[in-house]
């Protein structure tokens, strides 16, 4: 069965930082270290995929009630 491609949700670093509740500096560090993929749009604009940002997030704690 063919896989349905996931649409990219590209946003600026500023918007992505607000979405993840982190600083833009943190996202730039993640990009520099290779933890997060960035996409250059034009000569200066850099965007990140919110799907990639979601995938980085992990549940913390046991979660058992």
PyMOL Python script that loads the backbone (N, CA, C, O; Angstrom):
from pymol import cmd

cmd.read_pdbstr("""\
ATOM      1  N   UNK A   1       0.843  -1.179   0.000  1.00  0.00           N
ATOM      2  CA  UNK A   1       0.000   0.000   0.000  1.00  0.00           C
ATOM      3  C   UNK A   1       0.893   1.250   0.000  1.00  0.00           C
ATOM      4  O   UNK A   1       1.754   1.381   0.870  1.00  0.00           O
ATOM      5  N   UNK A   2       0.709   2.155  -0.943  1.00  0.00           N
ATOM      6  CA  UNK A   2       1.545   3.359  -1.007  1.00  0.00           C
ATOM      7  C   UNK A   2       1.320   4.268   0.203  1.00  0.00           C
ATOM      8  O   UNK A   2       0.211   4.404   0.721  1.00  0.00           O
ATOM      9  N   UNK A   3       2.398   4.866   0.614  1.00  0.00           N
ATOM     10  CA  UNK A   3       2.350   5.786   1.744  1.00  0.00           C
ATOM     11  C   UNK A   3       1.902   7.161   1.301  1.00  0.00           C
ATOM     12  O   UNK A   3       2.349   7.656   0.266  1.00  0.00           O
ATOM     13  N   UNK A   4       1.029   7.783   2.067  1.00  0.00           N
ATOM     14  CA  UNK A   4       0.584   9.139   1.763  1.00  0.00           C
ATOM     15  C   UNK A   4       1.648  10.120   2.236  1.00  0.00           C
ATOM     16  O   UNK A   4       2.027  10.096   3.407  1.00  0.00           O
ATOM     17  N   UNK A   5       2.134  10.977   1.356  1.00  0.00           N
ATOM     18  CA  UNK A   5       3.158  11.940   1.779  1.00  0.00           C
ATOM     19  C   UNK A   5       2.595  12.933   2.799  1.00  0.00           C
ATOM     20  O   UNK A   5       1.458  13.391   2.686  1.00  0.00           O
ATOM     21  N   UNK A   6       3.412  13.247   3.783  1.00  0.00           N
ATOM     22  CA  UNK A   6       3.033  14.229   4.793  1.00  0.00           C
ATOM     23  C   UNK A   6       3.368  15.617   4.267  1.00  0.00           C
ATOM     24  O   UNK A   6       4.474  15.851   3.778  1.00  0.00           O
ATOM     25  N   UNK A   7       2.434  16.517   4.366  1.00  0.00           N
ATOM     26  CA  UNK A   7       2.677  17.888   3.924  1.00  0.00           C
ATOM     27  C   UNK A   7       3.591  18.602   4.901  1.00  0.00           C
ATOM     28  O   UNK A   7       3.450  18.467   6.117  1.00  0.00           O
ATOM     29  N   UNK A   8       4.518  19.352   4.366  1.00  0.00           N
ATOM     30  CA  UNK A   8       5.405  20.145   5.218  1.00  0.00           C
ATOM     31  C   UNK A   8       4.644  21.336   5.768  1.00  0.00           C
ATOM     32  O   UNK A   8       3.832  21.949   5.075  1.00  0.00           O
ATOM     33  N   UNK A   9       4.918  21.651   7.013  1.00  0.00           N
ATOM     34  CA  UNK A   9       4.344  22.834   7.657  1.00  0.00           C
ATOM     35  C   UNK A   9       5.501  23.795   7.935  1.00  0.00           C
ATOM     36  O   UNK A   9       5.944  23.926   9.076  1.00  0.00           O
ATOM     37  N   UNK A  10       5.986  24.463   6.894  1.00  0.00           N
ATOM     38  CA  UNK A  10       7.145  25.337   7.031  1.00  0.00           C
ATOM     39  C   UNK A  10       6.759  26.665   7.660  1.00  0.00           C
ATOM     40  O   UNK A  10       5.789  27.309   7.260  1.00  0.00           O
ATOM     41  N   UNK A  11       7.539  27.054   8.648  1.00  0.00           N
ATOM     42  CA  UNK A  11       7.355  28.335   9.333  1.00  0.00           C
ATOM     43  C   UNK A  11       8.720  28.957   9.585  1.00  0.00           C
ATOM     44  O   UNK A  11       9.741  28.269   9.578  1.00  0.00           O
ATOM     45  N   UNK A  12       8.725  30.245   9.803  1.00  0.00           N
ATOM     46  CA  UNK A  12       9.966  30.948  10.130  1.00  0.00           C
ATOM     47  C   UNK A  12      10.465  30.473  11.488  1.00  0.00           C
ATOM     48  O   UNK A  12       9.723  29.879  12.269  1.00  0.00           O
ATOM     49  N   UNK A  13      11.721  30.745  11.747  1.00  0.00           N
ATOM     50  CA  UNK A  13      12.305  30.359  13.031  1.00  0.00           C
ATOM     51  C   UNK A  13      11.571  31.054  14.179  1.00  0.00           C
ATOM     52  O   UNK A  13      11.374  30.456  15.237  1.00  0.00           O
ATOM     53  N   UNK A  14      11.170  32.293  13.982  1.00  0.00           N
ATOM     54  CA  UNK A  14      10.461  33.033  15.030  1.00  0.00           C
ATOM     55  C   UNK A  14       9.127  32.375  15.362  1.00  0.00           C
ATOM     56  O   UNK A  14       8.809  32.166  16.533  1.00  0.00           O
ATOM     57  N   UNK A  15       8.353  32.051  14.341  1.00  0.00           N
ATOM     58  CA  UNK A  15       7.043  31.420  14.555  1.00  0.00           C
ATOM     59  C   UNK A  15       7.228  30.027  15.157  1.00  0.00           C
ATOM     60  O   UNK A  15       6.482  29.641  16.058  1.00  0.00           O
ATOM     61  N   UNK A  16       8.212  29.271  14.669  1.00  0.00           N
ATOM     62  CA  UNK A  16       8.460  27.928  15.190  1.00  0.00           C
ATOM     63  C   UNK A  16       8.893  27.977  16.657  1.00  0.00           C
ATOM     64  O   UNK A  16       8.513  27.111  17.445  1.00  0.00           O
ATOM     65  N   UNK A  17       9.676  28.975  17.020  1.00  0.00           N
ATOM     66  CA  UNK A  17      10.104  29.116  18.417  1.00  0.00           C
ATOM     67  C   UNK A  17       8.907  29.415  19.311  1.00  0.00           C
ATOM     68  O   UNK A  17       8.803  28.866  20.408  1.00  0.00           O
ATOM     69  N   UNK A  18       8.010  30.271  18.860  1.00  0.00           N
ATOM     70  CA  UNK A  18       6.794  30.553  19.619  1.00  0.00           C
ATOM     71  C   UNK A  18       5.937  29.304  19.746  1.00  0.00           C
ATOM     72  O   UNK A  18       5.381  29.036  20.811  1.00  0.00           O
ATOM     73  N   UNK A  19       5.829  28.543  18.672  1.00  0.00           N
ATOM     74  CA  UNK A  19       5.037  27.309  18.653  1.00  0.00           C
ATOM     75  C   UNK A  19       5.561  26.303  19.686  1.00  0.00           C
ATOM     76  O   UNK A  19       4.779  25.662  20.389  1.00  0.00           O
ATOM     77  N   UNK A  20       6.891  26.172  19.772  1.00  0.00           N
ATOM     78  CA  UNK A  20       7.508  25.205  20.686  1.00  0.00           C
ATOM     79  C   UNK A  20       7.798  25.793  22.058  1.00  0.00           C
ATOM     80  O   UNK A  20       8.264  25.085  22.951  1.00  0.00           O
ATOM     81  N   UNK A  21       7.528  27.078  22.233  1.00  0.00           N
ATOM     82  CA  UNK A  21       7.791  27.779  23.487  1.00  0.00           C
ATOM     83  C   UNK A  21       9.268  27.703  23.892  1.00  0.00           C
ATOM     84  O   UNK A  21       9.610  27.436  25.044  1.00  0.00           O
ATOM     85  N   UNK A  22      10.128  27.949  22.895  1.00  0.00           N
ATOM     86  CA  UNK A  22      11.570  28.027  23.126  1.00  0.00           C
ATOM     87  C   UNK A  22      12.075  29.296  22.456  1.00  0.00           C
ATOM     88  O   UNK A  22      11.331  29.969  21.743  1.00  0.00           O
ATOM     89  N   UNK A  23      13.332  29.616  22.685  1.00  0.00           N
ATOM     90  CA  UNK A  23      13.889  30.816  22.055  1.00  0.00           C
ATOM     91  C   UNK A  23      14.359  30.510  20.635  1.00  0.00           C
ATOM     92  O   UNK A  23      14.606  29.357  20.285  1.00  0.00           O
ATOM     93  N   UNK A  24      14.477  31.550  19.833  1.00  0.00           N
ATOM     94  CA  UNK A  24      14.994  31.383  18.486  1.00  0.00           C
ATOM     95  C   UNK A  24      16.440  30.894  18.539  1.00  0.00           C
ATOM     96  O   UNK A  24      16.892  30.157  17.663  1.00  0.00           O
ATOM     97  N   UNK A  25      17.137  31.307  19.555  1.00  0.00           N
ATOM     98  CA  UNK A  25      18.532  30.878  19.732  1.00  0.00           C
ATOM     99  C   UNK A  25      18.613  29.366  19.931  1.00  0.00           C
ATOM    100  O   UNK A  25      19.522  28.716  19.414  1.00  0.00           O
ATOM    101  N   UNK A  26      17.661  28.808  20.681  1.00  0.00           N
ATOM    102  CA  UNK A  26      17.616  27.361  20.897  1.00  0.00           C
ATOM    103  C   UNK A  26      17.403  26.646  19.567  1.00  0.00           C
ATOM    104  O   UNK A  26      18.088  25.666  19.276  1.00  0.00           O
ATOM    105  N   UNK A  27      16.460  27.127  18.757  1.00  0.00           N
ATOM    106  CA  UNK A  27      16.210  26.494  17.466  1.00  0.00           C
ATOM    107  C   UNK A  27      17.433  26.598  16.564  1.00  0.00           C
ATOM    108  O   UNK A  27      17.764  25.647  15.856  1.00  0.00           O
ATOM    109  N   UNK A  28      18.101  27.740  16.585  1.00  0.00           N
ATOM    110  CA  UNK A  28      19.306  27.887  15.763  1.00  0.00           C
ATOM    111  C   UNK A  28      20.397  26.917  16.216  1.00  0.00           C
ATOM    112  O   UNK A  28      21.146  26.404  15.385  1.00  0.00           O
ATOM    113  N   UNK A  29      20.495  26.660  17.521  1.00  0.00           N
ATOM    114  CA  UNK A  29      21.447  25.673  18.041  1.00  0.00           C
ATOM    115  C   UNK A  29      21.083  24.269  17.564  1.00  0.00           C
ATOM    116  O   UNK A  29      21.958  23.497  17.170  1.00  0.00           O
ATOM    117  N   UNK A  30      19.791  23.941  17.602  1.00  0.00           N
ATOM    118  CA  UNK A  30      19.331  22.632  17.123  1.00  0.00           C
ATOM    119  C   UNK A  30      19.676  22.456  15.645  1.00  0.00           C
ATOM    120  O   UNK A  30      20.101  21.379  15.227  1.00  0.00           O
ATOM    121  N   UNK A  31      19.494  23.510  14.859  1.00  0.00           N
ATOM    122  CA  UNK A  31      19.801  23.450  13.430  1.00  0.00           C
ATOM    123  C   UNK A  31      21.305  23.264  13.228  1.00  0.00           C
ATOM    124  O   UNK A  31      21.724  22.424  12.431  1.00  0.00           O
ATOM    125  N   UNK A  32      22.110  24.034  13.937  1.00  0.00           N
ATOM    126  CA  UNK A  32      23.566  23.958  13.796  1.00  0.00           C
ATOM    127  C   UNK A  32      24.110  22.585  14.187  1.00  0.00           C
ATOM    128  O   UNK A  32      25.076  22.103  13.594  1.00  0.00           O
ATOM    129  N   UNK A  33      23.480  21.954  15.196  1.00  0.00           N
ATOM    130  CA  UNK A  33      23.959  20.646  15.666  1.00  0.00           C
ATOM    131  C   UNK A  33      23.399  19.488  14.843  1.00  0.00           C
ATOM    132  O   UNK A  33      23.824  18.346  15.013  1.00  0.00           O
ATOM    133  N   UNK A  34      22.445  19.774  13.950  1.00  0.00           N
ATOM    134  CA  UNK A  34      21.863  18.725  13.132  1.00  0.00           C
ATOM    135  C   UNK A  34      20.641  18.053  13.738  1.00  0.00           C
ATOM    136  O   UNK A  34      20.101  17.118  13.148  1.00  0.00           O
ATOM    137  N   UNK A  35      20.195  18.510  14.901  1.00  0.00           N
ATOM    138  CA  UNK A  35      19.005  17.934  15.541  1.00  0.00           C
ATOM    139  C   UNK A  35      17.726  18.313  14.809  1.00  0.00           C
ATOM    140  O   UNK A  35      16.731  17.592  14.883  1.00  0.00           O
ATOM    141  N   UNK A  36      17.744  19.432  14.108  1.00  0.00           N
ATOM    142  CA  UNK A  36      16.562  19.933  13.416  1.00  0.00           C
ATOM    143  C   UNK A  36      16.957  20.345  11.998  1.00  0.00           C
ATOM    144  O   UNK A  36      17.954  21.038  11.797  1.00  0.00           O
ATOM    145  N   UNK A  37      16.168  19.912  11.027  1.00  0.00           N
ATOM    146  CA  UNK A  37      16.427  20.265   9.631  1.00  0.00           C
ATOM    147  C   UNK A  37      15.831  21.634   9.334  1.00  0.00           C
ATOM    148  O   UNK A  37      14.715  21.945   9.750  1.00  0.00           O
ATOM    149  N   UNK A  38      16.589  22.441   8.612  1.00  0.00           N
ATOM    150  CA  UNK A  38      16.126  23.769   8.210  1.00  0.00           C
ATOM    151  C   UNK A  38      16.116  23.843   6.696  1.00  0.00           C
ATOM    152  O   UNK A  38      16.859  23.133   6.018  1.00  0.00           O
ATOM    153  N   UNK A  39      15.270  24.705   6.180  1.00  0.00           N
ATOM    154  CA  UNK A  39      15.129  24.888   4.735  1.00  0.00           C
ATOM    155  C   UNK A  39      15.367  26.352   4.412  1.00  0.00           C
ATOM    156  O   UNK A  39      14.730  27.237   4.983  1.00  0.00           O
ATOM    157  N   UNK A  40      16.295  26.601   3.486  1.00  0.00           N
ATOM    158  CA  UNK A  40      16.562  27.972   3.069  1.00  0.00           C
ATOM    159  C   UNK A  40      15.584  28.335   1.960  1.00  0.00           C
ATOM    160  O   UNK A  40      15.463  27.623   0.964  1.00  0.00           O
ATOM    161  N   UNK A  41      14.893  29.443   2.146  1.00  0.00           N
ATOM    162  CA  UNK A  41      13.938  29.945   1.167  1.00  0.00           C
ATOM    163  C   UNK A  41      14.450  31.312   0.734  1.00  0.00           C
ATOM    164  O   UNK A  41      14.267  32.306   1.437  1.00  0.00           O
ATOM    165  N   UNK A  42      15.080  31.352  -0.405  1.00  0.00           N
ATOM    166  CA  UNK A  42      15.690  32.597  -0.842  1.00  0.00           C
ATOM    167  C   UNK A  42      17.061  32.760  -0.225  1.00  0.00           C
ATOM    168  O   UNK A  42      17.566  31.844   0.424  1.00  0.00           O
ATOM    169  N   UNK A  43      17.668  33.916  -0.421  1.00  0.00           N
ATOM    170  CA  UNK A  43      19.048  34.102   0.041  1.00  0.00           C
ATOM    171  C   UNK A  43      19.210  34.215   1.561  1.00  0.00           C
ATOM    172  O   UNK A  43      20.288  33.933   2.083  1.00  0.00           O
ATOM    173  N   UNK A  44      18.149  34.627   2.283  1.00  0.00           N
ATOM    174  CA  UNK A  44      18.311  34.854   3.727  1.00  0.00           C
ATOM    175  C   UNK A  44      17.323  34.114   4.606  1.00  0.00           C
ATOM    176  O   UNK A  44      17.647  33.760   5.740  1.00  0.00           O
ATOM    177  N   UNK A  45      16.142  33.878   4.109  1.00  0.00           N
ATOM    178  CA  UNK A  45      15.073  33.321   4.925  1.00  0.00           C
ATOM    179  C   UNK A  45      15.271  31.830   5.181  1.00  0.00           C
ATOM    180  O   UNK A  45      15.486  31.054   4.250  1.00  0.00           O
ATOM    181  N   UNK A  46      15.196  31.439   6.452  1.00  0.00           N
ATOM    182  CA  UNK A  46      15.317  30.043   6.855  1.00  0.00           C
ATOM    183  C   UNK A  46      14.007  29.634   7.518  1.00  0.00           C
ATOM    184  O   UNK A  46      13.466  30.359   8.352  1.00  0.00           O
ATOM    185  N   UNK A  47      13.505  28.462   7.135  1.00  0.00           N
ATOM    186  CA  UNK A  47      12.265  27.958   7.712  1.00  0.00           C
ATOM    187  C   UNK A  47      12.490  26.563   8.266  1.00  0.00           C
ATOM    188  O   UNK A  47      13.399  25.852   7.838  1.00  0.00           O
ATOM    189  N   UNK A  48      11.658  26.178   9.215  1.00  0.00           N
ATOM    190  CA  UNK A  48      11.698  24.829   9.770  1.00  0.00           C
ATOM    191  C   UNK A  48      10.318  24.204   9.618  1.00  0.00           C
ATOM    192  O   UNK A  48       9.309  24.906   9.547  1.00  0.00           O
ATOM    193  N   UNK A  49      10.289  22.885   9.570  1.00  0.00           N
ATOM    194  CA  UNK A  49       9.045  22.150   9.438  1.00  0.00           C
ATOM    195  C   UNK A  49       8.508  21.864  10.837  1.00  0.00           C
ATOM    196  O   UNK A  49       9.190  21.238  11.647  1.00  0.00           O
ATOM    197  N   UNK A  50       7.298  22.317  11.121  1.00  0.00           N
ATOM    198  CA  UNK A  50       6.710  22.086  12.440  1.00  0.00           C
ATOM    199  C   UNK A  50       6.519  20.599  12.707  1.00  0.00           C
ATOM    200  O   UNK A  50       6.501  20.181  13.864  1.00  0.00           O
ATOM    201  N   UNK A  51       6.376  19.789  11.653  1.00  0.00           N
ATOM    202  CA  UNK A  51       6.282  18.338  11.842  1.00  0.00           C
ATOM    203  C   UNK A  51       7.582  17.793  12.427  1.00  0.00           C
ATOM    204  O   UNK A  51       7.551  16.919  13.294  1.00  0.00           O
ATOM    205  N   UNK A  52       8.732  18.304  11.957  1.00  0.00           N
ATOM    206  CA  UNK A  52      10.025  17.890  12.502  1.00  0.00           C
ATOM    207  C   UNK A  52      10.158  18.326  13.955  1.00  0.00           C
ATOM    208  O   UNK A  52      10.709  17.595  14.779  1.00  0.00           O
ATOM    209  N   UNK A  53       9.664  19.496  14.264  1.00  0.00           N
ATOM    210  CA  UNK A  53       9.703  20.005  15.632  1.00  0.00           C
ATOM    211  C   UNK A  53       8.829  19.140  16.539  1.00  0.00           C
ATOM    212  O   UNK A  53       9.229  18.809  17.655  1.00  0.00           O
ATOM    213  N   UNK A  54       7.644  18.775  16.067  1.00  0.00           N
ATOM    214  CA  UNK A  54       6.774  17.881  16.832  1.00  0.00           C
ATOM    215  C   UNK A  54       7.452  16.533  17.084  1.00  0.00           C
ATOM    216  O   UNK A  54       7.341  15.969  18.173  1.00  0.00           O
ATOM    217  N   UNK A  55       8.154  16.023  16.073  1.00  0.00           N
ATOM    218  CA  UNK A  55       8.808  14.725  16.190  1.00  0.00           C
ATOM    219  C   UNK A  55       9.940  14.745  17.219  1.00  0.00           C
ATOM    220  O   UNK A  55      10.269  13.707  17.794  1.00  0.00           O
ATOM    221  N   UNK A  56      10.535  15.908  17.455  1.00  0.00           N
ATOM    222  CA  UNK A  56      11.612  16.023  18.448  1.00  0.00           C
ATOM    223  C   UNK A  56      11.098  15.933  19.879  1.00  0.00           C
ATOM    224  O   UNK A  56      11.826  15.527  20.784  1.00  0.00           O
ATOM    225  N   UNK A  57       9.855  16.309  20.073  1.00  0.00           N
ATOM    226  CA  UNK A  57       9.294  16.360  21.419  1.00  0.00           C
ATOM    227  C   UNK A  57       9.031  14.948  21.936  1.00  0.00           C
ATOM    228  O   UNK A  57       8.557  14.081  21.202  1.00  0.00           O
ATOM    229  N   UNK A  58       9.352  14.731  23.231  1.00  0.00           N
ATOM    230  CA  UNK A  58       9.153  13.420  23.840  1.00  0.00           C
ATOM    231  C   UNK A  58       8.392  13.578  25.134  1.00  0.00           C
ATOM    232  O   UNK A  58       8.521  14.586  25.828  1.00  0.00           O
ATOM    233  N   UNK A  59       7.602  12.579  25.450  1.00  0.00           N
ATOM    234  CA  UNK A  59       6.857  12.540  26.702  1.00  0.00           C
ATOM    235  C   UNK A  59       7.844  12.371  27.852  1.00  0.00           C
ATOM    236  O   UNK A  59       8.751  11.541  27.785  1.00  0.00           O
ATOM    237  N   UNK A  60       7.663  13.159  28.902  1.00  0.00           N
ATOM    238  CA  UNK A  60       8.520  13.070  30.069  1.00  0.00           C
ATOM    239  C   UNK A  60       7.680  12.573  31.235  1.00  0.00           C
ATOM    240  O   UNK A  60       6.584  13.081  31.473  1.00  0.00           O
ATOM    241  N   UNK A  61       8.180  11.594  31.954  1.00  0.00           N
ATOM    242  CA  UNK A  61       7.436  11.052  33.099  1.00  0.00           C
ATOM    243  C   UNK A  61       6.764   9.748  32.761  1.00  0.00           C
ATOM    244  O   UNK A  61       6.719   9.343  31.599  1.00  0.00           O
ATOM    245  N   UNK A  62       6.240   9.090  33.777  1.00  0.00           N
ATOM    246  CA  UNK A  62       5.624   7.784  33.600  1.00  0.00           C
ATOM    247  C   UNK A  62       4.287   7.814  32.933  1.00  0.00           C
ATOM    248  O   UNK A  62       3.973   6.929  32.137  1.00  0.00           O
ATOM    249  N   UNK A  63       3.483   8.817  33.236  1.00  0.00           N
ATOM    250  CA  UNK A  63       2.173   8.920  32.624  1.00  0.00           C
ATOM    251  C   UNK A  63       1.135   8.008  33.244  1.00  0.00           C
ATOM    252  O   UNK A  63      -0.041   8.090  32.890  1.00  0.00           O
ATOM    253  N   UNK A  64       1.545   7.129  34.172  1.00  0.00           N
ATOM    254  CA  UNK A  64       0.586   6.224  34.826  1.00  0.00           C
ATOM    255  C   UNK A  64      -0.126   6.950  35.954  1.00  0.00           C
ATOM    256  O   UNK A  64       0.495   7.669  36.737  1.00  0.00           O
ATOM    257  N   UNK A  65      -1.424   6.757  36.026  1.00  0.00           N
ATOM    258  CA  UNK A  65      -2.206   7.431  37.058  1.00  0.00           C
ATOM    259  C   UNK A  65      -2.365   6.576  38.277  1.00  0.00           C
ATOM    260  O   UNK A  65      -2.999   6.994  39.246  1.00  0.00           O
TER     261      UNK A  65
END
""", "prot")
cmd.dss("prot")
cmd.show_as("cartoon", "prot")
cmd.util.cbc("prot")
cmd.orient("prot")
